Amino acid sequence: MTIKRTASTLTSFCTLALVGFITAPLPALAADSAVASRHAIAMHDAPKYPEGFSHFDYVNPDAPKGGTLRMAVVANGYDSFNPFVVRGVAAAGLSNYLYDTLLESSADEPFSAYGLIAESLETPEDRRYVIFNLREEARFHDGKPITAEDVKFSFDTLTTEGHPFYRNYYADVSKVTVEDDHRIRFDFGDTNNRELPLILGQMPIMPAHYWDGREFDDNGLKPPVGSGPYKIGPFEAGRSITFERVDDYWAEDLGTRKGRFNFDNIRFDYYSDDTVALEAFKAGNFDFRIEASAKNWATAYTGEKFENNTIITEAIEHQRPAGMQAFVLNTREAKFSDRKVREALSYAFDFEWANKNLFYGQYTRTKSFFENSELASSGLPEGRELEILKQYRDQLPEDVFKEIYEPPVTDGKNGLRKNLRKAMQLLKAAGYEVRDGKMVNPDNGQPLSFEVLLHQKNFERIVLPLKDNLARLGIDVSVRLVDTNQYIQRVRQFDYDVITQVLPQSDSPGNEQREYWHSSNVDVQGSRNYMGVNDPVVDELVDKVIQAPDREELVHRVRALDRVLLHGHYVIPQWYLPRDRIAYWNYLERPETTPKNGIDIDNWWFNPGQ
């Protein structure tokens, strides 16, 4: 479809509930007129920063501008400058640097957002709609003003031609009204979704005039017009991309931008192998690195440059939710449709051995989809959480109520052997039996076997011990290593048995939970329902999370969702680290205060005196 500039030629996502608004009673309309504008909004409680605040507490407002930040990306290139569609592999940095949003979230609150493109917003107590009042000075990189028509264009385009994520994220919007050039209203359907004003504020705003006559999902490597602090500069297709700071960036002195985006240029170079990238970093070919490998952290950061602090290493504590990193089992495959089979496989993963022998004891076992936060379930359900779960008692396995979820451990004598015996019991309870040394389904004679799909070679050392343990149960596991682009495409199409995936979470879960767990996304290619969760109880719990009226109730509802997912055994949990392991050359400097969300390189600056 060719995108035209005029709204009448767009396929609008928002055509429902017109009658409801036309026939709304006069008292409601009168109440609308009394809604005051505000500079910020919090999911619950009140925003931390007052109107007119000069900068966030975790930045240096006097940070100098200048220099070039060089970064590495370990992937097999890119072929697109559009990060909002399923098609292609987008270049690094586009979402962060090229486009501004209506609101900007702070990094030291659970979920509060402050005006960026929008100078203010208006929403009633029940948040059944939101109005954004745009700044007249807001500009795209070509100098044209950002208008309400651009906001509507962005919404319509993302929800009709963008990644499926956006259709889910904004699904509760029923109507969009452009009231004037700098004022736009979003009405919401039959929902108590208090998060909608905030997540609409996260929407990247694109220029309707640029996309007039262009194919949104097929722009290739033609640099688009943006609105953010950087624009696309020199690039070498698939190998590098440089973002250039916009000299006359319209938002530079706003409180949400002061002290941030300090480098004149940010360059990303692509490496096909992480070992090569690490050596390139130590040779001075790039400046900053977040280390993901425990082995590298323990053994590779040594030598004169580290001893004399030419290169600095730090492990910085953070308080952000760790989410879930795990072996993800694709339940769309018949072999993983039985919960007992999925649980059995978890008994073959020896985390304690891996942590000691591969990770130098650096990691902690993950026990929740909302790990490292108050949202994580623990113990047996009680109080309000138990009340929520009792509504579905006849639809849930009894162990949700009677068994504390704990990933299998192998501490103690014969720990792994004991776990494998338990796995064998579960497999037999699921109807499997061993024939000629192979675990088979007696109904069809098919052996239980599967493939683990990887795109990082260093993960082979983690998968191969699991493969060996499963072989002792008669289960054949193959490991396939593919390049990053092929991996991305196969994951988008759910073309895998097992993958390793990180499922990140925030302090304030909401609409994005539909993308992870809701049955409506089981067959939507590109969705993040990697496991193929298709459970009416999960669907209802997701809706409850989205509609939580306050923080206390949100916590109870998320814990209930977490517990049901854990007892579904959709994944084999791996590990997490409550620290950011970083290495950087000493000409980079960072603020004294690190927010709870951890390190953010966009708050750093270049010290030419070093």
Beta strands, then each sheet from edge to edge (+ up, - down):
strand 1: 2-3
strand 2: 40-42
strand 3: 68-74
strand 4: 103-105
strand 5: 112-115
strand 6: 118-122
strand 7: 129-134
strand 8: 173-180
strand 9: 183-188
strand 10: 214-215
strand 11: 230-236
strand 12: 240-245
strand 13: 265-271
strand 14: 288-290
strand 15: 311-317
strand 16: 324-329
strand 17: 364-365
strand 18: 433-435
strand 19: 438-441
strand 20: 446-447
strand 21: 449-454
strand 22: 476-481
strand 23: 498-503
strand 24: 571-573
strand 25: 575-576
strand 26: 579-585
strand 27: 588-589
strand 28: 605-606
sheet 1: 1+ 10-
sheet 2: 2+ 5- 4+
sheet 3: 3+ 13+ 12- 11+
sheet 4: 6+ 7- 9+ 8-
sheet 5: 14+ 26- 15+
sheet 6: 22+ 21+ 23+ 16- 24+
sheet 7: 17+ 25-
sheet 8: 18+ 19- 20+
sheet 9: 27+ 28-
end
